Amino acid sequence: MANKPKFAVGTIVKLKSGGPEMTVQKAMVNTSDQFTGSYRCQWFAGKKAEADIFPEDSLEVVQPEAKGE
């Protein structure tokens, strides 16, 4: 279990195995207010909003694409 979240709310992430870009919605905490090592992320599948919980180790930050190169 991680002590502090690696990703802030609003960070754009994706699964290391691939898939859509997702936005970190919430770092999950237990009843003692300790980070559990997981995040609730949201994304769009077409026009439908989806959300699920993913472990930190399965996620990576999406690097912004360079513009005008």
N, C-alpha and C positions, 0 to 999 in steps of 0.2 A: 504494500500500500504506500502510495506517495504522500509526502508531507504537505507540499504546496503544489497547486495546479501549474502545469507547464504552459497552458493556453489560457488566454484571457477571453472573456465573453466578447463575441463579435469577431474573433479570429476565424479566418477562412481555412478550413482543413479538409483533408480527404483521407480515406482509408489507404494504408500503405499498399494494400492489394488492389487498389483502383476504385472506381466508382465516381459518383458525382461530387462536386465541391459542396461542402456543408459549412454552416455557420455555427460556432459554439454558442449555445444558448445558455448553458448553465454548467458550472462545475458541481458535481454531485457531492453532497456532504451527508454524514451520518447523524444520528441523534445527538452526538457530542460536538457537532459542528466541525468535524474533521473531514478533510478531503478523502473521498473513497478511492480515487484513482480513475474515475470515469467521468464522462461528460455527456450531457444531453445536447445533441446536435440536430439542426433542422436544415432542410433542403427542399427544393421543388422538383416534383416529378410531373413535368408538363405544367399545368396550372394548379396542381394539388400540392399543398404543403404536407410534408412528411417530417417525422421526428423519431429519434431512437437514441438509446444510450450505448456509448462505445467506450472501451477501455483506452486509457491514454497511450499505451504501447502500440495500439493499432492505428493511431492517427499521425499524420504529418502535416506541417504547414504548407499551404499552397503558395508558391512564390509568384508574385505579380509578374506579368509579362512586360518586357521592356517595350515601350512605345517608340515608334519612329526609327527603328534600327533596321 
